[in-house]
């Protein structure tokens, strides 16, 4: 089984949501169709970062680390893997 840490942002790239799931496609469907409360319901959020893990312990550790990133660190890491901040949902 695969696990995912992901980051979604609003269009202005100034609000970040860090999540974790074992089914990123389903989870993004929930965000895109306003099934989930929060950032995705308030604005048209887009998936700009995700990382895959093979076990739950690695997932939990990575999620906690990602949550601890300050805004500038989030921006740098997202830009490294997704320089144009494209919505990665269509790549799932």
C-alpha positions in Angstrom: 0.0 0.0 0.0 1.2 3.5 -0.8 0.7 6.6 1.4 0.9 10.2 0.4 1.7 13.5 2.1 0.3 16.4 0.0 0.0 20.1 -0.1 -2.8 22.1 -1.6 -2.9 25.9 -2.0 -5.3 28.6 -2.9 -4.9 30.5 -6.2 -2.9 33.3 -4.5 -0.4 30.7 -3.1 -0.7 32.2 0.4 -2.8 29.5 2.2 -1.4 26.0 2.5 -3.1 22.8 3.6 -1.0 19.7 4.4 -2.7 16.4 4.3 -2.0 12.7 4.4 -4.0 9.8 2.7 -3.7 6.3 1.3 -5.7 7.3 -1.8 -4.6 10.6 -3.2 -6.9 10.4 -6.2 -10.0 9.9 -4.0 -8.8 12.6 -1.6 -8.3 15.2 -4.3 -11.8 14.3 -5.7 -13.2 15.1 -2.3 -11.3 18.5 -2.2 -12.2 19.4 -5.8 -15.9 18.6 -5.3 -16.2 20.5 -2.0 -16.9 17.3 0.0 -14.2 18.4 2.5 -14.5 21.3 4.9 -11.8 23.9 5.0 -9.5 25.5 2.5 -10.8 23.5 -0.5 -14.4 24.6 0.2 -13.5 28.3 0.7 -11.5 28.5 -2.6 -10.5 26.6 -5.7 -7.5 24.8 -4.1 -5.0 23.0 -6.2 -2.6 20.2 -5.5 1.0 21.5 -5.9 3.1 18.9 -4.0 2.9 15.3 -3.0 5.3 12.6 -1.9 4.8 8.9 -1.7 5.7 6.6 1.1 5.7 2.8 1.5 4.7 2.6 5.1 2.6 4.4 7.6 5.4 5.3 10.0 7.3 7.1 7.3 4.1 8.9 6.3 3.4 10.1 9.8 6.9 11.3 10.2 6.9 13.2 6.8 3.5 14.7 7.5 4.6 16.1 10.8 7.8 17.4 9.2 5.8 19.1 6.4 3.4 20.6 8.9 6.4 22.1 10.7 7.7 23.8 7.6 7.4 27.6 7.8 5.7 29.2 4.8 9.0 30.1 3.1 10.2 26.5 3.4 7.0 25.2 1.9 7.4 27.6 -1.0 11.0 26.5 -1.6 10.2 22.8 -1.5 7.1 23.1 -3.8 9.1 25.2 -6.3 11.9 22.6 -6.4 9.5 19.9 -7.5 6.8 22.0 -9.2 8.5 25.2 -10.4 5.3 26.6 -12.1 3.0 25.5 -9.2 0.8 23.6 -11.6 -2.2 21.7 -10.4 -0.9 18.1 -10.2 -4.3 16.5 -9.8 -4.5 15.6 -13.5 -1.2 13.6 -13.2 -2.7 11.2 -10.7 
